[in-house]
Amino acid sequence: MTDPIRPTDDGARRQARRLRDAARHGVLGVLDPATGRPQLSRVALLPTRSADLLMLVSTLSRHWTALEADPRCALMLDETTSGDPMAAPRLSLDARALPADKAAAQQDWLAAHPGAEIYYHFADFRLLHLEVEGGFLVGGFGRAFRLTRADLEN
């Protein structure tokens, strides 16, 4: 086997969509505009009805500054709860962060993140739409798949 990446099949698509649809948190990767170095942050998420996700971000955070300079980002979602985390399914997504309508998403966001009611209306919090461009699924040990946006759409 010369390429360890398997051809993407319906099972991989279903598993990737399930991981995305269950995501309430993830690890966001951005590039620091001052240094060009990668930065990681844990963020709260809400899947949309498409391949995309919503993310609530404070304008005081360093990842906000990075996304303002360059909206390209990456997101890591996993379902590791116990056992070997290297054997657990995980999904990496390539995305672009765009402004979203915070008022329109309020009910859905607070249903998924009731603790956010304390700060959801703070002036420094913005809602971003993570427009997913593609991704990479590790569906378990030895099960890796490249994904297009179409693979991730419901």
C-alpha positions in Angstrom: 0.0 0.0 0.0 1.7 3.2 -1.1 -0.9 5.7 0.1 -2.2 5.1 3.7 -5.2 7.3 3.0 -8.3 5.2 2.0 -10.7 6.2 -0.7 -13.6 8.2 0.9 -16.7 6.1 1.2 -20.2 6.5 2.6 -19.2 5.1 6.0 -16.4 7.7 6.3 -18.8 10.5 5.3 -21.4 9.4 7.9 -18.8 9.2 10.6 -17.4 12.6 9.8 -20.9 14.2 9.7 -21.7 12.6 13.1 -18.5 13.9 14.7 -19.3 17.4 13.3 -22.9 17.3 14.3 -22.1 16.3 17.8 -19.4 18.9 18.3 -20.0 21.5 21.0 -16.3 22.3 21.5 -13.2 21.9 19.5 -9.6 23.1 19.1 -9.2 26.0 16.8 -5.9 26.6 14.9 -5.0 30.0 13.6 -1.8 31.9 12.6 -0.5 34.7 14.8 -0.4 37.8 12.6 2.7 39.2 14.4 4.9 36.0 14.3 3.3 33.7 11.8 3.4 30.9 14.4 0.4 28.6 14.9 -1.8 29.1 17.9 -4.4 26.8 19.4 -7.5 27.6 21.4 -10.4 25.6 22.8 -13.6 27.1 21.5 -17.3 26.5 21.8 -19.1 25.4 18.6 -22.6 24.9 17.2 -23.1 22.9 14.0 -25.3 24.4 11.3 -27.7 22.6 8.9 -24.9 22.5 6.3 -21.3 21.4 6.6 -20.5 24.5 8.6 -20.3 25.5 12.3 -20.8 28.6 14.4 -18.3 29.9 16.9 -18.7 32.6 19.6 -15.5 34.6 20.1 -14.4 37.5 22.3 -12.8 40.3 20.4 -10.3 40.4 23.4 -9.0 36.9 22.5 -5.8 36.3 20.6 -7.6 34.0 18.1 -10.0 36.9 17.2 -7.0 39.1 16.3 -5.6 36.3 14.2 -8.9 35.7 12.4 -9.3 39.3 11.6 -5.9 39.3 10.0 -6.4 36.0 8.2 -9.8 34.2 8.3 -8.3 30.9 7.3 -8.4 28.4 10.2 -8.4 24.8 11.2 -10.6 22.9 13.7 -10.0 19.6 15.5 -13.0 17.7 16.7 -12.8 14.4 18.5 -14.8 12.1 20.8 -12.1 10.9 23.1 -13.7 10.1 26.4 -11.5 7.3 27.7 -9.0 4.7 26.5 -6.4 5.3 23.9 -6.9 8.8 22.4 -4.9 7.8 19.3 -7.4 5.1 18.5 -10.4 7.4 18.9 -12.1 9.0 15.8 -11.2 12.6 15.1 -12.0 15.1 12.4 -9.8 18.0 11.2 -11.6 20.7 9.3 -10.2 23.5 7.1 -12.4 26.6 7.3 -12.8 30.3 6.8 -14.2 32.4 9.6 -16.9 34.9 8.5 -19.3 37.2 10.4 -22.6 35.6 11.4 -25.9 37.0 12.7 -25.6 36.7 16.5 -29.2 37.7 17.2 -30.6 35.1 14.8 -28.5 32.3 16.4 -29.2 33.2 20.0 -31.9 30.7 20.7 -30.0 27.8 19.2 -26.7 28.8 20.7 -28.1 29.1 24.2 -29.9 25.8 23.9 -26.6 24.1 23.2 -24.6 26.3 25.6 -26.8 27.4 28.4 -23.9 28.7 30.4 -23.2 31.3 27.7 -26.3 33.2 28.7 -24.1 35.2 31.1 -21.9 36.6 28.4 -23.7 36.0 25.1 -24.8 39.7 24.9 -21.5 41.2 26.0 -20.3 43.8 23.4 -17.0 42.1 22.9 -18.5 38.8 21.8 -19.0 38.1 18.1 -20.5 35.1 16.4 -18.5 33.7 13.5 -19.6 31.3 10.8 -16.9 28.7 10.1 -17.3 27.9 6.4 -15.9 24.5 6.0 -13.8 23.9 2.9 -12.8 20.3 3.5 -11.2 18.1 6.1 -9.5 14.9 7.2 -11.0 12.0 9.2 -9.2 9.5 11.2 -12.0 7.1 11.8 -10.0 4.9 14.1 -6.7 3.1 14.0 -5.6 2.8 10.4 -8.7 4.4 8.9 -7.8 7.8 7.4 -9.8 9.7 4.7 -9.6 13.0 2.9 -12.9 14.9 2.8 -14.3 17.5 0.5 -17.0 20.0 1.5 -19.5 17.9 -0.4 -18.5 14.9 1.7 -19.4 16.9 4.9 -22.8 18.3 3.7 -26.0 16.9 5.1 
